[in-house]
Amino acid sequence: MNQSILDLAKELIRIPSVSSDIEQLHGVVDRVMEEFSWIEGARVEKLVQNEIPCLVVSNFDEKRWDIWLNGHMDVVPASEEGQFDPTEKDGKLYARGSIDMKWAVAVMIQVMKEVLHQWSDKKISLILTCDEEVWWTDGAKFLADQWYGAEVILTPDAAWIHKIITAGKWVYTLQLQVPGKESHSAYPRKWENAIENAYHLYQELKDAVEETIELAQEDHRWTSVQMTTIKAGKAHNAIPWEAEITINIRHTESYSESLLKKLCSHVFKKYSATIISEKYWSLVFTESDHPALLSYKSISDEVTGWDLHFEKMHGATDAQHFAEKGAVSILHGPDGEFLHSKGEYADIESLYTLYEVTKKFVFLKD
């Protein structure tokens, strides 16, 4: 059984389903559909929104389930050649998309296949999306808007087998246009460099919003502000008259949406910046005494032999779209490191642990 999960994970990893590659996204979804095509009674539905595919597999022909196994199959681009060729070394599986999150997807596929082979009064679904690494609008949000949902959502998109995540961060992403004054670069008195203005805006926003005072916290969980893209300039000797930048803000409970946007607006006004686009995502939050969460923890403690603890994470998850509609979200994944970077890996033994935990929770009698 473990070998079949590992083999499937490697096969999915070899499909370079980068978020921007529509053909490969369809390819990886179609490959997963093959796993269920021969199982009698399986409800398999491929949905497409703005060319982006997602997959719904369930044991009941409904849109609302008791438990939802939630994952994504899109990945960020490889930083060097060979990253889509999985390699085993020292108990780890190295590859782009290993920890984020095709290894965990392979685990959920196996659990879902077992659900379909055994009758259960529980309504179980496996839903795999393909735009988690970008905007979530054509995957998770699209499904939520179509009223797909569940009582409990298991999302193994977290890189720690020894802790369960109960909350993430709110995310505010903005694309801004920052003006300047164009000129030949030989006449500095006549120009106002839009790139410099954009950088000063970023620094001022960072100073105003980022909670650097919390750096000493053990979990290093503070509000952060990052400039992630910049586009400006036409020639080496011409001062750019405008710059487009993207800023990503991930905030903690210290801010509300209205307060954060008020602070941003003040800085943007000073630099005459215009918002081209903006997206705001709410945080996933599950009360630590929720019965489903405590049940999941009990099973995890039994399987691992540890006393797992609850934590909050720095990142975000597309499960938030369903949490907003009342779903209980549980984030618990295998061990691994370096997602979105060179050297990404998933710990193989922890994936088998995740498989046992997920299976026991899904088949737990009410």
Secondary structure, 3 states (H helix, E strand, C coil): CHHHHHHHHHHHHHCCCECCCHHHHHHHHHHHHHHHCCCCCCEEEEEEECCEEEEEEECCCCCEEEEEEEEECCECCCCCCCCCCCEEECCEEECCCHHHHHHHHHHHHHHHHHHHHCCCCCCEEEEEECCCCCCCCCCHHHHHHCCCEEEEEEECCCCCCCEEEEECCEEEEEEEEEECECEECCCHHHCECHHHHHHHHHHHHHHHHCCHHHHHCCCCCCCEEEEEEEEECCCCCEECCEEEEEEEEEECCCCCHHHHHHHHHHHHHHCCCEEEEEEEECCCECCCCCHHHHHHHHHHHHHHCCCCEEEECCCCCCCHHHHCCCCEEEECCCCEECCCCCCCEEEHHHHHHHHHHHHHHHCCCC
